[in-house]
Amino acid sequence: MIEDITILYNRYNEVLRPLVSEIEGRNEFFEEPLLLNVASMFDNLALCDLDNNIEEETSLFYFEKAKYYLDLSISQSYQYLIKNLDEKMNSFEKKCKNLDLGLIDEGKFIKKYNCLKEEAKMYVHNGCCKDDSLALDDYCCAYMAYSDIEKLIDEILPTQIMSNTRKKSSFLIFLGWVGSILISILVGKVVSVYSDTLKNLLGL
């Protein structure tokens, strides 16, 4: 039992605490439901180890309850982060709706982006069909996919968007230059015709 409790504490320190820190970093506040679940976990761990003479069955019951609340906290932490990451993804898509993302990295970016998005949505859907504590693996996989999407947005896309924008700007400049030449030619033709007509009327 002591070994099991040690494993539980390690999961708390190595998995839950970094997730909670990320949530606080993104939202600048601590989610109350997580606080209640963590408190419940420690309460059950205390009851599990309260008395050396406690019956093994009772001790195991409290341990399983503590494990349940830890799994619940981890699962819900993933859900909070998924919500943040999904909002960022939607904001990115809204900002880039007029850009042809298929031009970036010869189409590799949009292919990877869409695959990750489909994967993330699939795992979220699977998780929503289960109890939060049982959906931990699904939400973990969804979180990982969303994190990879965020990396694409933060690390790859900014440079590519600027490059794409410059290409479009250059093309627009070229069109403007050609347009100005055509307008000049047209104006020249009109002036020439008007000048010839005026000369004929004046008998010049």
C-alpha positions as CSV (number, residue, x, y, z in Angstrom):
1,M,0.0,0.0,0.0
2,I,2.8,2.4,0.8
3,E,4.3,1.8,-2.6
4,D,0.9,2.5,-4.2
5,I,0.6,5.8,-2.2
6,T,4.1,6.8,-3.4
7,I,3.1,6.2,-7.0
8,L,-0.1,8.3,-6.4
9,Y,2.0,11.2,-5.0
10,N,4.4,11.0,-7.9
11,R,1.5,11.3,-10.4
12,Y,0.2,14.3,-8.4
13,N,3.6,16.0,-8.6
14,E,4.7,15.0,-12.1
15,V,1.3,15.2,-13.9
16,L,-1.3,17.2,-12.1
17,R,0.9,20.0,-10.8
18,P,2.4,21.0,-14.2
19,L,-1.1,21.0,-15.7
20,V,-2.4,23.2,-12.9
21,S,0.5,25.6,-13.4
22,E,-0.2,25.8,-17.1
23,I,-3.9,26.6,-16.4
24,E,-2.9,29.3,-14.0
25,G,-0.4,30.7,-16.5
26,R,-3.0,30.8,-19.3
27,N,-6.0,32.0,-17.3
28,E,-4.2,33.8,-14.3
29,F,-6.5,32.1,-11.8
30,F,-7.0,28.7,-10.2
31,E,-10.1,26.7,-11.2
32,E,-12.2,26.0,-8.0
33,P,-13.4,22.5,-9.0
34,L,-9.8,21.4,-9.3
35,L,-9.2,22.7,-5.8
36,L,-12.1,20.7,-4.4
37,N,-11.0,17.5,-6.1
38,V,-7.4,17.9,-4.9
39,A,-8.6,18.5,-1.4
40,S,-10.8,15.4,-1.6
41,M,-7.8,13.4,-2.8
42,F,-5.7,14.3,0.2
43,D,-8.6,13.8,2.6
44,N,-9.0,10.2,1.4
45,L,-5.2,9.6,1.5
46,A,-5.2,10.8,5.1
47,L,-8.0,8.4,6.0
48,C,-6.2,5.6,4.1
49,D,-3.1,6.1,6.3
50,L,-4.8,7.4,9.5
51,D,-4.3,4.2,11.6
52,N,-1.9,1.3,11.1
53,N,-4.6,-0.9,12.5
54,I,-7.1,0.1,9.9
55,E,-8.6,-2.9,8.0
56,E,-6.9,-3.5,4.6
57,E,-10.2,-3.4,2.8
58,T,-11.1,0.0,4.3
59,S,-7.7,1.3,3.6
60,L,-8.0,0.1,0.0
61,F,-11.4,1.8,-0.3
62,Y,-9.9,5.2,0.7
63,F,-7.0,4.7,-1.6
64,E,-9.2,4.0,-4.6
65,K,-11.2,7.1,-3.7
66,A,-8.0,9.2,-3.6
67,K,-7.0,7.7,-7.0
68,Y,-10.4,8.5,-8.4
69,Y,-10.2,12.2,-7.3
70,L,-6.6,12.5,-8.7
71,D,-7.7,11.0,-12.1
72,L,-10.7,13.4,-12.1
73,S,-8.5,16.4,-11.4
74,I,-6.0,15.4,-14.2
75,S,-8.9,14.8,-16.6
76,Q,-10.6,18.1,-15.9
77,S,-7.2,19.9,-16.1
78,Y,-6.8,18.6,-19.6
79,Q,-10.4,19.8,-20.4
80,Y,-9.6,23.3,-19.2
81,L,-6.5,23.5,-21.3
82,I,-8.3,22.0,-24.3
83,K,-10.8,24.8,-24.1
84,N,-8.0,27.4,-24.0
85,L,-6.3,25.8,-27.0
86,D,-9.5,25.4,-29.0
87,E,-10.2,29.1,-28.5
88,K,-6.7,30.0,-29.7
89,M,-7.2,27.7,-32.8
90,N,-10.5,29.2,-33.6
91,S,-9.1,32.7,-33.2
92,F,-6.3,31.9,-35.6
93,E,-8.6,30.5,-38.2
94,K,-10.8,33.6,-38.0
95,K,-7.8,35.9,-38.5
96,C,-6.5,33.8,-41.5
97,K,-9.8,33.2,-43.2
98,N,-8.8,35.3,-46.2
99,L,-5.3,33.7,-46.5
100,D,-4.6,30.6,-48.7
101,L,-3.0,28.4,-46.0
102,G,-2.4,25.8,-48.7
103,L,0.4,27.9,-50.1
104,I,2.4,27.5,-46.8
105,D,5.3,25.1,-46.9
106,E,4.1,23.6,-50.2
107,G,0.8,22.5,-48.6
108,K,2.5,20.5,-45.8
109,F,1.3,22.9,-43.1
110,I,-2.4,22.7,-43.9
111,K,-2.3,18.9,-44.3
112,K,-0.6,18.5,-40.8
113,Y,-2.9,21.1,-39.3
114,N,-6.1,19.4,-40.5
115,C,-4.9,16.0,-39.4
116,L,-4.1,17.2,-35.9
117,K,-7.4,19.1,-35.7
118,E,-9.4,16.0,-36.8
119,E,-7.4,13.9,-34.3
120,A,-8.0,16.4,-31.4
121,K,-11.8,16.6,-32.2
122,M,-12.1,12.8,-32.3
123,Y,-10.5,12.3,-28.9
124,V,-12.6,15.1,-27.3
125,H,-15.7,13.4,-28.7
126,N,-14.6,10.1,-27.3
127,G,-13.9,11.7,-23.9
128,C,-17.3,13.4,-23.8
129,C,-19.0,10.0,-24.0
130,K,-17.4,8.8,-20.8
131,D,-17.2,9.8,-17.1
132,D,-14.5,12.4,-16.7
133,S,-12.3,10.1,-14.6
134,L,-12.5,7.3,-17.2
135,A,-11.9,9.7,-20.1
136,L,-8.4,10.7,-18.9
137,D,-6.5,9.0,-21.7
138,D,-8.8,10.5,-24.4
139,Y,-8.4,14.0,-23.0
140,C,-4.7,13.6,-22.7
141,C,-4.4,12.6,-26.4
142,A,-6.7,15.5,-27.3
143,Y,-4.5,17.9,-25.3
144,M,-1.3,16.6,-27.0
145,A,-2.9,17.1,-30.5
146,Y,-4.0,20.6,-29.6
147,S,-0.6,21.4,-28.2
148,D,1.0,20.4,-31.5
149,I,-1.5,22.7,-33.3
150,E,-0.5,25.5,-31.0
151,K,3.2,24.9,-31.9
152,L,2.3,25.0,-35.6
153,I,0.6,28.4,-35.1
154,D,3.3,29.8,-32.8
155,E,6.5,28.5,-34.4
156,I,5.8,27.9,-38.1
157,L,3.0,30.1,-39.3
158,P,4.0,33.7,-38.4
159,T,7.0,33.7,-40.8
160,Q,5.0,31.9,-43.4
161,I,2.1,34.3,-43.2
162,M,4.4,37.3,-43.5
163,S,6.0,35.6,-46.5
164,N,2.6,34.9,-48.0
165,T,1.5,38.5,-47.3
166,R,4.6,39.9,-49.0
167,K,4.0,37.7,-52.0
168,K,0.4,39.0,-52.3
169,S,1.5,42.5,-51.7
170,S,4.1,42.3,-54.4
171,F,1.5,40.9,-56.8
172,L,-0.9,43.7,-55.9
173,I,1.9,46.2,-56.5
174,F,2.6,44.6,-59.9
175,L,-1.2,44.7,-60.8
176,G,-1.3,48.4,-59.7
177,W,1.8,49.2,-61.9
178,V,0.3,47.4,-64.9
179,G,-3.1,49.1,-64.3
180,S,-1.5,52.5,-64.2
181,I,0.3,51.9,-67.5
182,L,-3.0,50.7,-69.1
183,I,-4.8,53.8,-67.8
184,S,-2.0,56.1,-69.1
185,I,-2.3,54.4,-72.6
186,L,-6.1,54.8,-72.5
187,V,-5.9,58.4,-71.5
188,G,-3.3,59.0,-74.2
189,K,-5.6,57.5,-76.8
190,V,-8.6,59.6,-75.7
191,V,-6.5,62.7,-75.7
192,S,-5.1,61.9,-79.2
193,V,-8.6,61.3,-80.6
194,Y,-10.0,64.4,-79.0
195,S,-7.0,66.4,-80.3
196,D,-7.4,65.2,-83.9
197,T,-11.2,66.0,-83.8
198,L,-10.5,69.5,-82.5
199,K,-7.9,70.1,-85.2
200,N,-10.4,69.1,-87.9
201,L,-13.1,71.4,-86.5
202,L,-10.7,74.3,-86.4
203,G,-9.4,73.5,-89.9
204,L,-5.8,73.1,-88.7
